[in-house]
Amino acid sequence: MDKQEILERVKADDVKFISFQFSDVTGKVKSVDAPVNQLEGALDNGIWFDGSSVQGFARIQESDMHLRIDSDTYAVLPWTPADMRRARFFCDIMTPEDEPFAGDPRGQLKRKLAELKQRGWTLNCGTEPEFFLFRQNGDMHPVPHDVGGYFDFSSDDEAAQVRTELMYALNSMGLEVEVGHHEVALGQHEIDFRFADALRTADNVLTLKYTVKAIAAKHNLTASFMPKPIFGINGSGMHTHQSLFNMEGNNVFFDPLDEFHLSEIAYSFIAGQLKHACGLSALVAPTVNSYKRLVPGYEAPVYVGWAQVNRSALIRIPRYTAGQDKATRAELRCPDPSCNPYLAFIGMLAAALDGIDNKLKAPKPLNNVNIYELSVDERKAKGIKELPGSLDEALVELEKDDVLRNALGNEIYSAFRRAKLEEWEEFRIQVTDWEVQNLLESA
């Protein structure tokens, strides 16, 4: 939209305040808010802010940062009251010299997608974020909001009503929700929205997360995208479907003559992501809690391989439906919704392009094999590696991966590594309930 279109739409929507949003290196949404009468000046000149206290941004002596509005990201925040109606824009972060800031996760993804466009390709992504709804009971230990199970239907339970309200709100913000349903665990839900180019999908993931949290709070519920909030039940993932399209709108993954309807480019894409899977896990599963989800037995992928019919594999190829060439895609199953989607997509793209550029060959698919039931020796014989078992191990793998580090750039990589090492160190020295229960008297 041009400036005049934006101003007219904001007036028609009776917006009173504007949130100028961006992401820190860990994926937290930051916002600079202003009355709507400041919007015209912001569209012309941007917005200055102090970046010294934002994770991964400028040092104190270089703290002035500049936001440039991405006018295509306008959306009204539907949970805000009419007399205080707010809208949002995502922004690009610039230096005082009006150069793109190298530490801006969204800006770095835009740059990588621009490089991809020079090859004649677009990366499309579709995510499946899962989350829990918990009762606000003042207890540290979460209590699920409902007793439903996978795909359970109820005509009038509160969880279904909340999920319906969430889908309506997300649709109003332009996410094109496709389905919403109850997931496997008590209180667990999933809302899927239509695939889009990687930048818009990353924006949509952040939008979904804060919208879900805001509307859940209206119902006195806590929404959590924590990967594994409760021991012994399924955690929350964010399976991500990926495909490359050319400028004519054709899916370059599709080959009608192949057994799995995959092109050589698609096979190399898969091979690249498998090659870099261990380092990539630090970006797509970036919290200490992520590795409580990535364990055998709960449908989360642990072993590095690909398949069409095997959901225990890291990458799954959904079955081909005749006439739906554009739906041919690779589903990466290890991401979880705690990730910064901009960094996750940068890493996924870099790994895939390494496979394509070096014409890597994908290993044999792991169809009709339950990898969880294989012994260590059997997995070793098949060349099946495991993902890292902790955030610390994942960070070690990322440090060794030049392709992923270079894709992030030194500014982002250094800030991300610093933040995550601090998280690991703080976690490492905690005394948990399990330790007290099992060691207090026996040790």
N, C-alpha and C positions, 0 to 999 in steps of 0.2 A: 504494500500500500504506500502511496505517496503521502506527503505531509498533510495535505488538505483532506484526503480521505480518512486519515487517522483522526484528525481533529473533529471531523463531522461524526464519525462513528462513536467516538468517546462522548460527544455531546448527546447523541441519540441514546446511548446506554446510560446516561445520567451518572457517569462516573465522577466521584469526588476526590479520589486519591489514586496515585500511580505508584506501583512497586517496580523499581528497576532492578532486575534480578541477575545474579551470576552464581557461579559455583566455586567453592574452594577446592583444593587439591583432593580432599577426601570425599567430595560429592555433596557436602552440605550446601544448601541454598542460602545465599546471602542476599540482602535486599537493602536498597536505598529508597526510601519512600518520600513522596512529595505531593503537595496539593495539585489538583489537576491544572490549575492556572500556570504551573511551571512547565507543563508538557511541551508547549510550543518552543520555548527556549531550549529545552533539553533535546528536542529533535534537531534543532539547528546546531547546538554547541556541545552536546553531551553533558555528562554530570561528573563533577570531580568528587573524589572520596579518598579517605585515608586508608591505604592498603596495608599499613604496618602490622595490624593486629589480625589479619586474615591469614589462615593457614596456607603457607606456600607462596605468599605474595611478597611485597617489597620489604627490604630492611627499613628500619626506622629513619635512617638518613635519606632514604629514597622513597618516602611513603606516599607521595601524591600519585594517584592513579586516576584514569579517565574512562568513563563508560560511554560507549557508542551504542545507541538503541538499534536492535534488530527489529525493524518495523513489521516484519512478517510474523512476529510472535505475540501479537496483541491478543489478550484474552481477559474477559471479566472473571473475577474470582467469585463464583456463584454463592458461596456460603456467607459472604459479607452482607451486613444489613443494608437495606435500600438507602437509608440516610447517610451511610458511610461507605457507599459502594466503591470497591477498589478494582482496578485492573492491573495487569502486569505486562511487562516486556522483558524478554531475555536480552542481555547486552554483551557486547564484545568489550574486552578490557584493553586499554591502550596505555602507553607510557606517557609521561609529560611531553615528550617530543612527538606525540601522536603516532607512534609506531605500535604495531601489535605487540602486546605483552607476552613474552615467551612462556610465562608461568600460568597462562589462562587455559584451563583444560578444554573449554568449549572452543576457544580460538584455535588451539592446536589441532583439534579434530577437524575444524573447518579447513585448515591448511592441508591436512593429509587427504581430505576428500577432494580438495582442489587439485592436488597432485594426481589423484586417481582419475579425475575427470580428464586430465591431459592424456591419459592412456585410452580415453574413450569409454570409460566405465563409471557406473554409479553403484555404491554399496547400499543395498536395501537390508533393513533389519526389522524383525518383528519379535517382540519380547513377550514373555508370559510371567509377569511378576506375581508372586504369591505373598500373602500376608496373613497375620493373625489379628483377630479382634478379641480383646480381653476386657473383663469387667474392671472398673476403677474401684478397687477394694482397699487401697492403701497398703497392700501387702507386697513385699518384694517379689514373692513367687506368683507368677501370673495365673489367672483363672480364666479358661476359655469362656467365651460369651455364649456358646451354644453347644448342643450335643449332636450336631449333624455329622454326616459322613460324605464320602465322595459322591458328588452329583445329587445329593439328597434334595428332594423337593418338599416344600411346605408352603401352603397357601397364605399363611398369615404370621409366621414367626418373625421376630424382630430382626434377626440376622438377614433374612431375605429382604426385608424392607430397607435396611441400611444399605445392603449391596445394590438394590435397585436405585436408591437415591444417589449412591456413588456413581453408578453408570450414567444416570441422567446428567449429573454435574459434569462428568468428564466429557460426555458428548457435547455439552454446551460450550466446552473449552476447545473443541476441535479435535478430540482424540479418536473419533470414529470407533467406538467400542464395538467389538464383534460379539463376545460372549462374556458372561460372568457366571461363576458357579462355586459351590462349596467344594473344598478340597478334601484330602484324605483325613487329616487330623481334626480333632475338635477345635472349633473356632477358627479354622483355616479357610481362606478364600483365594480365588484367583479372578482377575479381570484382564481379559486380553483385548488389545486394540489393534487396528489394522496396521500392517507393515508400512514403512515409509523409508525415505532415505535416512542414513544413519544419524545425521545431525538432528533431524526432526524427531526421530525415535528417541534419541537421548534426551531431548527437551521434554518429550512426552513422559518418559520414565520419571523425571524429577517432578513434573506436574502431577502425575498420578500419585506419587508418594505424599506430597504435602496436601493434596486434595483429600485423599483417604484419611489422613490424620486429622484434618480440620473437621470433616463431616462426622467421623467417629466421635470426636470430642463433643459435638453437639448432642450426641446420644449417650453421653457419660461413659464412653468406651475409649480404650486405648488401642490404637492401631500400631502394630509393630511389623517392621520388615526385617527384624533380626533373623539371621539364617536358622538358628536352632534355639528357640526360646525355652523349650521344654524337653527334658531328658526322656528318651524312650519312645518318642513319636516322630513322625516325619517333620523335617525342617522345611523352610521356604527357599525355593530356588527362583531363578529367572532365566529359564531356557530361552535361548536367543536363536531365532531362525535367520539365516543369512543367504543372500544371493547377489550376484553381480549382473547388472543390466548394461547393455550398450546404449549409445545415444539414440538408436532407433527404437528403443523400448523393448528389445529382445533379451531374453534370459540367456546369458552365455554359459550357464551351468547345464543347459539342456542338450542332450544328444539322443535323437530318436532311435539310433541303432545300438546303443549301449544296453547291457543287461539291466543296469539300474537307472538308465536314461540320464547318465552323467557324462559331461564332456571331459576332455583331458584337463581343461582349466579347472573344472570342479574337483577332479581327483588331486591335482596339485594344490589347490586351495585347502583341501582336507589334510593332505600330507604336511603342509606347512603348519597348520594349527596343531597337529599331533606332535610334530617335531618340537614346537615351542610350548607345549601344554604346561610343563612344570613351571616355567617362568611366568607364563600367562596367568597361572592360577593366582599369583599375587595381585593381579589387577582385577580379575573377575570374581575372586573370592577373597576380599582384602582385609578381613577382620579376624581376630583370634577365634571368634565364635564360628566363623565360616567352616573351620576344620572340625567342628563338632557335627556339622551336617555332612561333610564329605567323608563318610565312613560306610562300610558295607552294610546292607540290610535294610536301608530306608529309601530305596529307589534313586538315591543320589549317585552320580557316576564317580568312581574312584580310579578306574583303570583306563589307560590311554589306548583307545582303539575306536573303530567306527563300524557301523552296521546299519542295516535297513530295518530289521524287525527286532533288534535287541536294545531294550531301554537301559541295560546296564553299561552300554558303551558310552564313551565320552561324546562322540558325535553320532547323531542318528540321521538317516536320510528318510524322510517321510515317504510313504508309498506314492507312486506316480498314478495320477488319474488321467485317463485319455482325454486329450483336448485341453489340458491345463498345464501347458508347457511353462508358463510363467510361475507356477507354484513349485517348481523344482528348486530345492534348497537344502542347506546343511544346518542341522539344529545342534548347536553347542549347548551341552546340558550342565556344565559345571558352574556357570555364573550364578550369583545370588544377588538379591536386591539391595544388599548393603554396599554394592560397588558404586563407584563414580562411573556412570555410563559413558561419559566422554572418554575417559582413560581406558575403560574396558574395550570400547569399539576401536580406539587407536591401536591397542595391542592385538586385538583379533585381526584387524586389517593388515598390520605389519607382518604378523606370523603367516597369514595366508599369502601375501604377496611374495614373501621369501620362498614359499613353496612354488608359486607360479614362476617367478623369475629364474629359479634354479631347476625347474621342471622335475620337482620331486615326485616320486611314485608313491601312491598310497599303499599301505600294506593290505593284505587280504581282509575282507570284511569279517566281522565276528558274528555272523548270522547264526541263529539257532544254538548259541553257546551262552550259558549263564556263567559269566565270568566270575561271579561271586562263589560258584561251586568248584572252581578250579583250584588245585593246590598251588603252592608257591612254585614248585618245580614245573607244573603244567603251564602256568602263566609264563615262566621264564623260557620254556621251550617254544612258546608261541610269540615270544618277543614283546609281551604285554607289560608295559611299565605302570607304576603307580604314581598318582599325583602326590605332591608333598603332604605330609601328615600334620603340618602346623604352619602358622603364618611365618614363623622364623625360618623354616625350611623353604617356604615359597620365596621369601625375600632373598635367600642365598641363591636360589635358581634364577631369580630375576637379575641379580647382580652379575651373573655369569652370561646373561643373554644380551649380546651386543645389539641384535636386531630390535628387540623391544625397547632397550634403553635409548637407542638412537631415535626411535620413533617418538618416544615421549619428549625427548630433548633434555638437556642437562638440568634446566631450571625446574621442570616438572618432576623429573626423576629424583633429583636431590631432595626436593620438598616432600615428595611422596615417601621416599625411603626414610627420611628423618621422622615423619609423622608415624609411620608404621613401626619403626624400631622403638619409638617411645611407647606405643601401644603394647608391643610385645613385652617390653621391660616392665611396664606397670602390671601387666597380667601375670608375668612370670613370678613376681614376688607376692602375689595374693595368696591368702590361706582360704581354701574353699570349704564349703559345707562337707563335701565328700571326705576331705582330709581329716576334719574334726571328727566326723562320725566313725571313720575307720582306723584312725591312728591315735586319737587322743589317749585312749586307755591301753592300746596294744603296743604302742611304740616304747 
